Amino acid sequence: MRNFKMIVEYDGTDYCGWQRQENGITIQQVLEEAIQLITGEKVAVIGSGRTDAGVHALNQVAHFKSNSRLHVNSIYRGMNSVLPPDIVVKEMEEVAGEFHAQHDVKSKVYVYKICSQRLRPVLGRNYFWHIRFPLDLAPMKKATQFLIGTHDFSCFCATGTHVKDRVRTITDIEIKTCDDGLIEITVEAQGFLKYMVRNIIGTLVEVGRGRRKPEEMKPIIESRDRTVAGVTAPACGLFLKEVKY
């Protein structure tokens, strides 16, 4: 049995997230069907983690095991020839059998993009959160200091999530304005809860608008109460940027 590692880029706009499900098309399903077309073999594609409906990936990592005798480059080229325009396999290699795209992850890096201007843009609307009010980045950056480190992030976990252990470690957060005028918020952590990044972003935006003070981030975290934190930012602005092993 051979083990193949892939780096995949995708536009999540038209998909119900990463993981296979009965009620809609997913990234995992499309990749598995492409592999079956090329190799004639039904496989399970394991990603580094799930991305939600509408979330994009610049460098999602996944692996699958196969008995195919095809050369890795043949599978790589074949998959890209049958995948839809919004999914591409950027890299593929054969790796040791024990490599696991999910279990071996050291940390993940997500980036969230915001367009802060009065007029609603048309182009690029699927790749950022449009906020028609100005954002003050200085207090937002100050608020991130309370997020760094190991905390119980229940306040930023999606309501109804059954995960009991909600302690996670955020190692870095960066907020900057890019040359194209978009605001980028990059978050790196050893692991994330469902909607955690989007709920953090929503709360930081409220700080940027002056609705909350940066110092409020500490009691928000300590409350462990989802209703105390800010709104959930739209999925369209979120990208899985990097997976570190």
VEXMI-825714 format. One record per atom (N, C-alpha, C): residue in one letter; residue number from 1; z, x, y negated. Coordinates in steps of 0.2 Angstrom, whole numbers, always signed. Example, Ala and Ser with C-alpha at 12.3 -4.5 7.8 and 13.67 -1.06 7.14 Angstrom:
% residues 2
<A,1,<+39,+66,+28>>
<A,1,<+39,+62,+22>>
<A,1,<+39,+66,+16>>
<S,2,<+35,+64,+11>>
<S,2,<+36,+68,+5>>
<S,2,<+39,+64,+0>>
END
This chain:
% residues 245
<M,1,<+0,+4,+6>>
<M,1,<+0,+0,+0>>
<M,1,<+0,+4,-6>>
<R,2,<-5,+3,-11>>
<R,2,<-5,+7,-17>>
<R,2,<-2,+3,-23>>
<N,3,<+0,+7,-27>>
<N,3,<+4,+4,-33>>
<N,3,<+0,+6,-40>>
<F,4,<-2,+1,-44>>
<F,4,<-6,+2,-50>>
<F,4,<-2,+0,-56>>
<K,5,<-2,+4,-61>>
<K,5,<+1,+3,-67>>
<K,5,<-4,+2,-72>>
<M,6,<-3,-4,-76>>
<M,6,<-7,-5,-82>>
<M,6,<-4,-6,-88>>
<I,7,<-8,-4,-94>>
<I,7,<-5,-6,-100>>
<I,7,<-10,-11,-103>>
<V,8,<-8,-17,-105>>
<V,8,<-12,-22,-107>>
<V,8,<-10,-25,-114>>
<E,9,<-16,-26,-117>>
<E,9,<-15,-29,-124>>
<E,9,<-18,-36,-124>>
<Y,10,<-14,-41,-127>>
<Y,10,<-17,-48,-127>>
<Y,10,<-15,-51,-133>>
<D,11,<-19,-56,-135>>
<D,11,<-18,-61,-140>>
<D,11,<-15,-67,-137>>
<G,12,<-8,-69,-138>>
<G,12,<-5,-74,-135>>
<G,12,<-6,-81,-137>>
<T,13,<-10,-82,-142>>
<T,13,<-11,-88,-146>>
<T,13,<-12,-94,-141>>
<D,14,<-17,-93,-137>>
<D,14,<-19,-99,-132>>
<D,14,<-16,-99,-126>>
<Y,15,<-10,-95,-125>>
<Y,15,<-7,-95,-118>>
<Y,15,<+0,-97,-119>>
<C,16,<+3,-100,-113>>
<C,16,<+10,-102,-112>>
<C,16,<+14,-96,-110>>
<G,17,<+13,-91,-113>>
<G,17,<+18,-85,-112>>
<G,17,<+15,-81,-106>>
<W,18,<+19,-76,-104>>
<W,18,<+17,-71,-99>>
<W,18,<+18,-74,-92>>
<Q,19,<+23,-77,-90>>
<Q,19,<+25,-79,-83>>
<Q,19,<+21,-85,-81>>
<R,20,<+18,-85,-75>>
<R,20,<+15,-90,-71>>
<R,20,<+19,-97,-72>>
<Q,21,<+16,-102,-73>>
<Q,21,<+19,-109,-73>>
<Q,21,<+14,-114,-72>>
<E,22,<+17,-120,-70>>
<E,22,<+12,-126,-68>>
<E,22,<+9,-129,-74>>
<N,23,<+12,-129,-80>>
<N,23,<+10,-133,-85>>
<N,23,<+5,-130,-90>>
<G,24,<+2,-124,-88>>
<G,24,<-2,-121,-93>>
<G,24,<-4,-114,-91>>
<I,25,<-10,-111,-94>>
<I,25,<-12,-105,-92>>
<I,25,<-8,-99,-95>>
<T,26,<-7,-94,-91>>
<T,26,<-3,-88,-94>>
<T,26,<-6,-82,-93>>
<I,27,<-4,-77,-96>>
<I,27,<-6,-70,-95>>
<I,27,<-6,-67,-88>>
<Q,28,<+0,-68,-85>>
<Q,28,<+0,-66,-78>>
<Q,28,<-5,-69,-73>>
<Q,29,<-6,-75,-74>>
<Q,29,<-11,-79,-70>>
<Q,29,<-18,-76,-71>>
<V,30,<-20,-75,-77>>
<V,30,<-26,-73,-79>>
<V,30,<-27,-66,-76>>
<L,31,<-22,-61,-76>>
<L,31,<-23,-55,-73>>
<L,31,<-23,-55,-66>>
<E,32,<-19,-59,-63>>
<E,32,<-19,-59,-55>>
<E,32,<-26,-62,-53>>
<E,33,<-29,-67,-56>>
<E,33,<-35,-70,-54>>
<E,33,<-41,-64,-55>>
<A,34,<-40,-60,-61>>
<A,34,<-45,-55,-62>>
<A,34,<-45,-50,-56>>
<I,35,<-39,-48,-54>>
<I,35,<-38,-43,-49>>
<I,35,<-41,-46,-42>>
<Q,36,<-40,-52,-41>>
<Q,36,<-42,-55,-35>>
<Q,36,<-50,-55,-35>>
<L,37,<-53,-57,-40>>
<L,37,<-60,-57,-41>>
<L,37,<-63,-50,-39>>
<I,38,<-60,-44,-42>>
<I,38,<-63,-38,-41>>
<I,38,<-61,-35,-34>>
<T,39,<-55,-36,-31>>
<T,39,<-53,-33,-25>>
<T,39,<-53,-38,-19>>
<G,40,<-54,-44,-20>>
<G,40,<-54,-49,-15>>
<G,40,<-47,-50,-12>>
<E,41,<-42,-48,-16>>
<E,41,<-35,-48,-13>>
<E,41,<-30,-52,-18>>
<K,42,<-26,-56,-15>>
<K,42,<-22,-60,-19>>
<K,42,<-15,-55,-21>>
<V,43,<-14,-54,-27>>
<V,43,<-8,-49,-28>>
<V,43,<-3,-53,-33>>
<A,44,<+3,-50,-34>>
<A,44,<+7,-52,-39>>
<A,44,<+8,-47,-44>>
<V,45,<+7,-48,-51>>
<V,45,<+7,-44,-56>>
<V,45,<+14,-44,-59>>
<I,46,<+18,-39,-59>>
<I,46,<+24,-39,-62>>
<I,46,<+24,-35,-69>>
<G,47,<+26,-39,-74>>
<G,47,<+26,-36,-81>>
<G,47,<+33,-33,-83>>
<S,48,<+33,-29,-88>>
<S,48,<+40,-26,-90>>
<S,48,<+45,-32,-92>>
<G,49,<+42,-37,-94>>
<G,49,<+46,-43,-96>>
<G,49,<+42,-49,-98>>
<R,50,<+45,-54,-99>>
<R,50,<+41,-60,-101>>
<R,50,<+40,-60,-109>>
<T,51,<+34,-62,-111>>
<T,51,<+34,-64,-118>>
<T,51,<+32,-72,-118>>
<D,52,<+35,-75,-124>>
<D,52,<+35,-82,-124>>
<D,52,<+28,-84,-126>>
<A,53,<+27,-91,-126>>
<A,53,<+21,-94,-128>>
<A,53,<+19,-92,-135>>
<G,54,<+13,-89,-137>>
<G,54,<+11,-88,-143>>
<G,54,<+12,-81,-146>>
<V,55,<+16,-77,-141>>
<V,55,<+18,-70,-143>>
<V,55,<+13,-65,-141>>
<H,56,<+11,-60,-144>>
<H,56,<+6,-55,-143>>
<H,56,<+9,-49,-140>>
<A,57,<+5,-45,-137>>
<A,57,<+7,-38,-135>>
<A,57,<+2,-33,-136>>
<L,58,<+4,-27,-139>>
<L,58,<+0,-22,-140>>
<L,58,<+0,-17,-134>>
<N,59,<+5,-17,-131>>
<N,59,<+6,-12,-125>>
<N,59,<+11,-15,-120>>
<Q,60,<+9,-20,-117>>
<Q,60,<+13,-23,-112>>
<Q,60,<+12,-19,-105>>
<V,61,<+17,-17,-102>>
<V,61,<+16,-13,-96>>
<V,61,<+17,-18,-90>>
<A,62,<+13,-17,-85>>
<A,62,<+13,-21,-78>>
<A,62,<+11,-17,-72>>
<H,63,<+13,-19,-67>>
<H,63,<+11,-16,-60>>
<H,63,<+9,-21,-55>>
<F,64,<+5,-19,-50>>
<F,64,<+4,-23,-45>>
<F,64,<+2,-18,-39>>
<K,65,<+3,-21,-33>>
<K,65,<+2,-17,-27>>
<K,65,<-4,-20,-23>>
<S,66,<-8,-16,-20>>
<S,66,<-14,-18,-17>>
<S,66,<-16,-13,-11>>
<N,67,<-19,-16,-6>>
<N,67,<-22,-12,-1>>
<N,67,<-29,-10,-2>>
<S,68,<-32,-12,-8>>
<S,68,<-39,-11,-9>>
<S,68,<-41,-3,-9>>
<R,69,<-47,-2,-6>>
<R,69,<-49,+5,-6>>
<R,69,<-53,+7,-12>>
<L,70,<-54,+2,-17>>
<L,70,<-58,+4,-23>>
<L,70,<-55,+9,-27>>
<H,71,<-59,+13,-30>>
<H,71,<-56,+18,-35>>
<H,71,<-53,+15,-40>>
<V,72,<-47,+18,-43>>
<V,72,<-44,+15,-49>>
<V,72,<-48,+13,-54>>
<N,73,<-53,+18,-56>>
<N,73,<-58,+16,-61>>
<N,73,<-62,+10,-60>>
<S,74,<-64,+9,-54>>
<S,74,<-68,+3,-52>>
<S,74,<-64,-3,-53>>
<I,75,<-58,-3,-52>>
<I,75,<-54,-9,-53>>
<I,75,<-53,-10,-60>>
<Y,76,<-51,-5,-64>>
<Y,76,<-50,-5,-71>>
<Y,76,<-56,-8,-75>>
<R,77,<-62,-5,-73>>
<R,77,<-68,-7,-76>>
<R,77,<-70,-14,-74>>
<G,78,<-69,-16,-68>>
<G,78,<-70,-22,-65>>
<G,78,<-66,-28,-69>>
<M,79,<-60,-26,-69>>
<M,79,<-55,-31,-72>>
<M,79,<-58,-33,-80>>
<N,80,<-59,-27,-83>>
<N,80,<-61,-29,-90>>
<N,80,<-68,-32,-91>>
<S,81,<-72,-32,-86>>
<S,81,<-78,-35,-86>>
<S,81,<-77,-43,-85>>
<V,82,<-72,-45,-82>>
<V,82,<-71,-52,-80>>
<V,82,<-65,-55,-85>>
<L,83,<-61,-51,-88>>
<L,83,<-56,-54,-92>>
<L,83,<-58,-57,-98>>
<P,84,<-55,-62,-101>>
<P,84,<-57,-66,-107>>
<P,84,<-56,-61,-113>>
<P,85,<-60,-63,-119>>
<P,85,<-59,-58,-124>>
<P,85,<-53,-57,-127>>
<D,86,<-48,-61,-126>>
<D,86,<-41,-60,-129>>
<D,86,<-36,-57,-124>>
<I,87,<-39,-54,-119>>
<I,87,<-35,-49,-114>>
<I,87,<-39,-43,-113>>
<V,88,<-36,-37,-113>>
<V,88,<-39,-31,-111>>
<V,88,<-34,-26,-108>>
<V,89,<-36,-23,-102>>
<V,89,<-32,-18,-99>>
<V,89,<-34,-11,-102>>
<K,90,<-30,-9,-106>>
<K,90,<-31,-3,-110>>
<K,90,<-31,+4,-106>>
<E,91,<-26,+4,-101>>
<E,91,<-26,+10,-97>>
<E,91,<-24,+7,-90>>
<M,92,<-26,+11,-85>>
<M,92,<-24,+9,-78>>
<M,92,<-23,+16,-74>>
<E,93,<-18,+17,-70>>
<E,93,<-17,+23,-66>>
<E,93,<-14,+21,-59>>
<E,94,<-15,+25,-54>>
<E,94,<-11,+24,-48>>
<E,94,<-5,+28,-48>>
<V,95,<+1,+25,-47>>
<V,95,<+7,+28,-48>>
<V,95,<+11,+28,-41>>
<A,96,<+17,+31,-41>>
<A,96,<+21,+32,-35>>
<A,96,<+23,+25,-33>>
<G,97,<+24,+24,-27>>
<G,97,<+26,+17,-24>>
<G,97,<+32,+14,-27>>
<E,98,<+37,+18,-29>>
<E,98,<+43,+16,-31>>
<E,98,<+43,+13,-39>>
<F,99,<+38,+15,-42>>
<F,99,<+38,+13,-49>>
<F,99,<+38,+5,-50>>
<H,100,<+42,+3,-54>>
<H,100,<+43,-4,-55>>
<H,100,<+43,-6,-63>>
<A,101,<+38,-9,-65>>
<A,101,<+37,-11,-72>>
<A,101,<+43,-14,-76>>
<Q,102,<+47,-18,-72>>
<Q,102,<+52,-21,-75>>
<Q,102,<+59,-17,-74>>
<H,103,<+60,-15,-68>>
<H,103,<+67,-12,-67>>
<H,103,<+67,-5,-70>>
<D,104,<+62,-2,-71>>
<D,104,<+63,+5,-73>>
<D,104,<+63,+6,-81>>
<V,105,<+62,+0,-85>>
<V,105,<+62,+0,-92>>
<V,105,<+68,+3,-95>>
<K,106,<+68,+8,-100>>
<K,106,<+73,+11,-103>>
<K,106,<+74,+7,-110>>
<S,107,<+69,+5,-113>>
<S,107,<+70,+1,-119>>
<S,107,<+63,-2,-121>>
<K,108,<+63,-7,-125>>
<K,108,<+57,-10,-128>>
<K,108,<+57,-10,-135>>
<V,109,<+51,-10,-138>>
<V,109,<+50,-10,-145>>
<V,109,<+46,-16,-147>>
<Y,110,<+49,-21,-151>>
<Y,110,<+45,-27,-154>>
<Y,110,<+44,-26,-161>>
<V,111,<+38,-28,-164>>
<V,111,<+37,-28,-171>>
<V,111,<+35,-35,-173>>
<Y,112,<+38,-37,-179>>
<Y,112,<+37,-44,-181>>
<Y,112,<+34,-43,-188>>
<K,113,<+28,-47,-189>>
<K,113,<+25,-47,-196>>
<K,113,<+25,-53,-200>>
<I,114,<+26,-52,-206>>
<I,114,<+27,-57,-211>>
<I,114,<+23,-56,-217>>
<C,115,<+20,-62,-219>>
<C,115,<+15,-62,-225>>
<C,115,<+19,-66,-230>>
<S,116,<+22,-62,-235>>
<S,116,<+26,-65,-241>>
<S,116,<+22,-66,-247>>
<Q,117,<+19,-72,-248>>
<Q,117,<+15,-73,-254>>
<Q,117,<+14,-81,-255>>
<R,118,<+13,-83,-261>>
<R,118,<+13,-90,-263>>
<R,118,<+7,-94,-259>>
<L,119,<+1,-91,-259>>
<L,119,<-5,-94,-256>>
<L,119,<-5,-93,-249>>
<R,120,<-6,-98,-245>>
<R,120,<-7,-98,-238>>
<R,120,<-13,-95,-236>>
<P,121,<-13,-89,-232>>
<P,121,<-19,-86,-230>>
<P,121,<-22,-89,-224>>
<V,122,<-29,-89,-224>>
<V,122,<-32,-92,-218>>
<V,122,<-33,-86,-213>>
<L,123,<-36,-81,-215>>
<L,123,<-38,-75,-210>>
<L,123,<-31,-72,-208>>
<G,124,<-31,-71,-202>>
<G,124,<-25,-68,-199>>
<G,124,<-19,-72,-198>>
<R,125,<-20,-79,-199>>
<R,125,<-14,-83,-199>>
<R,125,<-11,-84,-192>>
<N,126,<-14,-81,-186>>
<N,126,<-11,-81,-180>>
<N,126,<-7,-75,-178>>
<Y,127,<-6,-71,-183>>
<Y,127,<-3,-64,-182>>
<Y,127,<+2,-62,-187>>
<F,128,<+5,-67,-191>>
<F,128,<+10,-66,-195>>
<F,128,<+14,-73,-197>>
<W,129,<+20,-73,-199>>
<W,129,<+23,-78,-202>>
<W,129,<+22,-79,-209>>
<H,130,<+19,-84,-212>>
<H,130,<+18,-85,-219>>
<H,130,<+24,-88,-222>>
<I,131,<+27,-84,-227>>
<I,131,<+32,-86,-231>>
<I,131,<+30,-86,-238>>
<R,132,<+30,-92,-242>>
<R,132,<+28,-92,-248>>
<R,132,<+33,-90,-254>>
<F,133,<+38,-88,-252>>
<F,133,<+43,-86,-256>>
<F,133,<+44,-78,-256>>
<P,134,<+46,-75,-261>>
<P,134,<+47,-67,-261>>
<P,134,<+53,-66,-257>>
<L,135,<+53,-60,-254>>
<L,135,<+58,-58,-250>>
<L,135,<+61,-51,-253>>
<D,136,<+67,-51,-254>>
<D,136,<+71,-45,-256>>
<D,136,<+72,-40,-250>>
<L,137,<+69,-35,-249>>
<L,137,<+70,-31,-243>>
<L,137,<+76,-27,-243>>
<A,138,<+79,-25,-249>>
<A,138,<+85,-21,-249>>
<A,138,<+91,-25,-245>>
<P,139,<+93,-31,-247>>
<P,139,<+98,-34,-243>>
<P,139,<+97,-35,-236>>
<M,140,<+90,-36,-234>>
<M,140,<+88,-37,-227>>
<M,140,<+90,-31,-223>>
<K,141,<+88,-25,-226>>
<K,141,<+89,-18,-223>>
<K,141,<+97,-17,-222>>
<K,142,<+101,-19,-227>>
<K,142,<+108,-19,-227>>
<K,142,<+111,-23,-221>>
<A,143,<+108,-29,-220>>
<A,143,<+110,-33,-215>>
<A,143,<+109,-31,-208>>
<T,144,<+104,-27,-207>>
<T,144,<+102,-24,-201>>
<T,144,<+107,-19,-198>>
<Q,145,<+111,-16,-203>>
<Q,145,<+116,-11,-201>>
<Q,145,<+122,-15,-196>>
<F,146,<+123,-21,-197>>
<F,146,<+127,-25,-193>>
<F,146,<+125,-26,-186>>
<L,147,<+118,-26,-185>>
<L,147,<+115,-27,-179>>
<L,147,<+114,-21,-174>>
<I,148,<+114,-15,-177>>
<I,148,<+114,-9,-173>>
<I,148,<+120,-9,-168>>
<G,149,<+119,-7,-162>>
<G,149,<+124,-6,-158>>
<G,149,<+125,-11,-152>>
<T,150,<+130,-11,-148>>
<T,150,<+131,-15,-143>>
<T,150,<+135,-21,-145>>
<H,151,<+132,-27,-144>>
<H,151,<+136,-33,-146>>
<H,151,<+134,-39,-141>>
<D,152,<+138,-44,-141>>
<D,152,<+137,-50,-138>>
<D,152,<+132,-54,-143>>
<F,153,<+126,-55,-141>>
<F,153,<+121,-58,-146>>
<F,153,<+120,-65,-144>>
<S,154,<+125,-69,-142>>
<S,154,<+124,-76,-140>>
<S,154,<+122,-80,-146>>
<C,155,<+123,-78,-152>>
<C,155,<+121,-82,-158>>
<C,155,<+114,-81,-159>>
<F,156,<+110,-77,-156>>
<F,156,<+103,-76,-157>>
<F,156,<+100,-78,-150>>
<C,157,<+103,-81,-146>>
<C,157,<+100,-82,-139>>
<C,157,<+98,-90,-139>>
<A,158,<+92,-91,-136>>
<A,158,<+89,-98,-136>>
<A,158,<+94,-103,-133>>
<T,159,<+95,-109,-136>>
<T,159,<+99,-114,-134>>
<T,159,<+97,-116,-127>>
<G,160,<+102,-117,-122>>
<G,160,<+100,-119,-115>>
<G,160,<+98,-113,-111>>
<T,161,<+99,-107,-113>>
<T,161,<+98,-101,-109>>
<T,161,<+104,-101,-104>>
<H,162,<+102,-99,-98>>
<H,162,<+108,-99,-93>>
<H,162,<+110,-92,-91>>
<V,163,<+107,-87,-95>>
<V,163,<+110,-80,-94>>
<V,163,<+117,-80,-96>>
<K,164,<+121,-77,-92>>
<K,164,<+128,-77,-93>>
<K,164,<+130,-71,-97>>
<D,165,<+127,-65,-95>>
<D,165,<+129,-59,-99>>
<D,165,<+124,-58,-105>>
<R,166,<+127,-59,-111>>
<R,166,<+123,-59,-117>>
<R,166,<+124,-53,-121>>
<V,167,<+127,-48,-118>>
<V,167,<+128,-41,-122>>
<V,167,<+122,-37,-121>>
<R,168,<+119,-35,-127>>
<R,168,<+113,-31,-127>>
<R,168,<+115,-25,-132>>
<T,169,<+111,-20,-132>>
<T,169,<+111,-14,-137>>
<T,169,<+105,-13,-141>>
<I,170,<+105,-14,-147>>
<I,170,<+100,-13,-152>>
<I,170,<+101,-6,-154>>
<T,171,<+96,-2,-153>>
<T,171,<+96,+5,-155>>
<T,171,<+93,+7,-162>>
<D,172,<+88,+3,-164>>
<D,172,<+85,+4,-171>>
<D,172,<+82,-2,-173>>
<I,173,<+82,-3,-180>>
<I,173,<+79,-8,-184>>
<I,173,<+76,-5,-190>>
<E,174,<+69,-6,-191>>
<E,174,<+66,-4,-197>>
<E,174,<+62,-9,-201>>
<I,175,<+63,-10,-207>>
<I,175,<+59,-15,-211>>
<I,175,<+55,-11,-216>>
<K,176,<+49,-12,-217>>
<K,176,<+44,-9,-221>>
<K,176,<+39,-13,-224>>
<T,177,<+36,-12,-229>>
<T,177,<+30,-15,-232>>
<T,177,<+24,-11,-230>>
<C,178,<+19,-13,-227>>
<C,178,<+13,-9,-225>>
<C,178,<+8,-9,-230>>
<D,179,<+3,-5,-229>>
<D,179,<-3,-4,-234>>
<D,179,<-7,-11,-235>>
<D,180,<-7,-15,-230>>
<D,180,<-10,-21,-230>>
<D,180,<-6,-27,-234>>
<G,181,<+0,-25,-236>>
<G,181,<+4,-30,-239>>
<G,181,<+9,-34,-235>>
<L,182,<+8,-33,-228>>
<L,182,<+12,-37,-223>>
<L,182,<+19,-33,-223>>
<I,183,<+24,-37,-222>>
<I,183,<+31,-34,-220>>
<I,183,<+31,-34,-213>>
<E,184,<+33,-28,-210>>
<E,184,<+34,-27,-203>>
<E,184,<+42,-25,-202>>
<I,185,<+45,-29,-197>>
<I,185,<+51,-28,-195>>
<I,185,<+51,-25,-187>>
<T,186,<+53,-19,-186>>
<T,186,<+53,-16,-179>>
<T,186,<+60,-16,-176>>
<V,187,<+60,-19,-170>>
<V,187,<+67,-19,-167>>
<V,187,<+66,-16,-160>>
<E,188,<+71,-11,-159>>
<E,188,<+71,-8,-152>>
<E,188,<+77,-9,-149>>
<A,189,<+77,-11,-142>>
<A,189,<+83,-12,-139>>
<A,189,<+82,-11,-131>>
<Q,190,<+88,-10,-128>>
<Q,190,<+87,-9,-121>>
<Q,190,<+85,-15,-117>>
<G,191,<+86,-21,-120>>
<G,191,<+84,-27,-117>>
<G,191,<+85,-33,-122>>
<F,192,<+82,-38,-121>>
<F,192,<+82,-44,-126>>
<F,192,<+84,-50,-123>>
<L,193,<+87,-55,-126>>
<L,193,<+88,-62,-124>>
<L,193,<+82,-66,-126>>
<K,194,<+82,-72,-123>>
<K,194,<+76,-76,-125>>
<K,194,<+77,-78,-132>>
<Y,195,<+71,-77,-136>>
<Y,195,<+71,-79,-143>>
<Y,195,<+75,-74,-147>>
<M,196,<+78,-69,-145>>
<M,196,<+83,-65,-148>>
<M,196,<+80,-62,-155>>
<V,197,<+74,-59,-154>>
<V,197,<+70,-56,-160>>
<V,197,<+69,-61,-165>>
<R,198,<+66,-66,-163>>
<R,198,<+64,-72,-167>>
<R,198,<+69,-75,-171>>
<N,199,<+75,-75,-168>>
<N,199,<+81,-78,-171>>
<N,199,<+84,-73,-176>>
<I,200,<+84,-67,-174>>
<I,200,<+86,-61,-179>>
<I,200,<+82,-61,-185>>
<I,201,<+75,-62,-184>>
<I,201,<+70,-62,-190>>
<I,201,<+72,-68,-194>>
<G,202,<+73,-74,-191>>
<G,202,<+74,-80,-195>>
<G,202,<+80,-79,-200>>
<T,203,<+85,-76,-197>>
<T,203,<+91,-74,-201>>
<T,203,<+90,-69,-206>>
<L,204,<+87,-64,-205>>
<L,204,<+85,-59,-210>>
<L,204,<+81,-62,-215>>
<V,205,<+77,-66,-214>>
<V,205,<+73,-69,-219>>
<V,205,<+77,-73,-224>>
<E,206,<+82,-77,-221>>
<E,206,<+87,-80,-225>>
<E,206,<+91,-76,-230>>
<V,207,<+92,-70,-227>>
<V,207,<+95,-65,-232>>
<V,207,<+91,-63,-237>>
<G,208,<+84,-61,-235>>
<G,208,<+79,-59,-240>>
<G,208,<+78,-64,-245>>
<R,209,<+79,-71,-244>>
<R,209,<+78,-76,-249>>
<R,209,<+84,-77,-253>>
<G,210,<+90,-74,-251>>
<G,210,<+96,-75,-255>>
<G,210,<+100,-80,-253>>
<R,211,<+98,-83,-247>>
<R,211,<+102,-89,-245>>
<R,211,<+109,-87,-241>>
<R,212,<+108,-80,-239>>
<R,212,<+114,-77,-235>>
<R,212,<+115,-70,-238>>
<K,213,<+121,-68,-238>>
<K,213,<+123,-61,-240>>
<K,213,<+122,-57,-234>>
<P,214,<+121,-50,-235>>
<P,214,<+120,-46,-229>>
<P,214,<+126,-45,-225>>
<E,215,<+132,-46,-228>>
<E,215,<+139,-45,-225>>
<E,215,<+140,-51,-220>>
<E,216,<+136,-57,-221>>
<E,216,<+137,-62,-217>>
<E,216,<+135,-61,-209>>
<M,217,<+131,-56,-208>>
<M,217,<+128,-54,-202>>
<M,217,<+134,-53,-197>>
<K,218,<+139,-50,-199>>
<K,218,<+145,-48,-195>>
<K,218,<+148,-54,-192>>
<P,219,<+150,-59,-196>>
<P,219,<+153,-65,-193>>
<P,219,<+149,-69,-189>>
<I,220,<+142,-69,-191>>
<I,220,<+137,-73,-187>>
<I,220,<+137,-70,-180>>
<I,221,<+137,-64,-179>>
<I,221,<+137,-61,-172>>
<I,221,<+144,-62,-169>>
<E,222,<+149,-62,-173>>
<E,222,<+156,-63,-170>>
<E,222,<+157,-70,-167>>
<S,223,<+153,-75,-171>>
<S,223,<+154,-82,-169>>
<S,223,<+151,-83,-162>>
<R,224,<+146,-80,-160>>
<R,224,<+143,-81,-153>>
<R,224,<+140,-88,-153>>
<D,225,<+139,-91,-159>>
<D,225,<+137,-98,-159>>
<D,225,<+130,-98,-162>>
<R,226,<+125,-101,-158>>
<R,226,<+118,-101,-161>>
<R,226,<+117,-105,-167>>
<T,227,<+121,-110,-168>>
<T,227,<+120,-115,-174>>
<T,227,<+122,-111,-180>>
<V,228,<+126,-106,-180>>
<V,228,<+128,-102,-186>>
<V,228,<+123,-97,-188>>
<A,229,<+118,-95,-184>>
<A,229,<+113,-90,-186>>
<A,229,<+107,-94,-189>>
<G,230,<+102,-91,-191>>
<G,230,<+96,-94,-195>>
<G,230,<+91,-97,-190>>
<V,231,<+86,-99,-193>>
<V,231,<+80,-102,-190>>
<V,231,<+77,-98,-185>>
<T,232,<+73,-100,-180>>
<T,232,<+69,-96,-176>>
<T,232,<+62,-95,-179>>
<A,233,<+60,-89,-180>>
<A,233,<+54,-87,-183>>
<A,233,<+48,-89,-178>>
<P,234,<+43,-91,-181>>
<P,234,<+37,-93,-177>>
<P,234,<+35,-87,-172>>
<A,235,<+32,-89,-166>>
<A,235,<+30,-84,-161>>
<A,235,<+24,-80,-163>>
<C,236,<+20,-83,-168>>
<C,236,<+14,-80,-169>>
<C,236,<+14,-73,-173>>
<G,237,<+20,-71,-176>>
<G,237,<+21,-65,-179>>
<G,237,<+24,-59,-175>>
<L,238,<+25,-61,-168>>
<L,238,<+29,-56,-164>>
<L,238,<+24,-53,-159>>
<F,239,<+25,-46,-159>>
<F,239,<+21,-42,-155>>
<F,239,<+26,-37,-150>>
<L,240,<+24,-37,-144>>
<L,240,<+27,-32,-140>>
<L,240,<+23,-25,-141>>
<K,241,<+27,-21,-145>>
<K,241,<+23,-15,-147>>
<K,241,<+23,-9,-142>>
<E,242,<+29,-8,-138>>
<E,242,<+30,-2,-134>>
<E,242,<+35,-4,-129>>
<V,243,<+34,-1,-123>>
<V,243,<+39,-1,-117>>
<V,243,<+40,+6,-115>>
<K,244,<+46,+8,-116>>
<K,244,<+48,+15,-114>>
<K,244,<+51,+16,-107>>
<Y,245,<+50,+21,-104>>
<Y,245,<+52,+22,-97>>
<Y,245,<+56,+29,-97>>
END
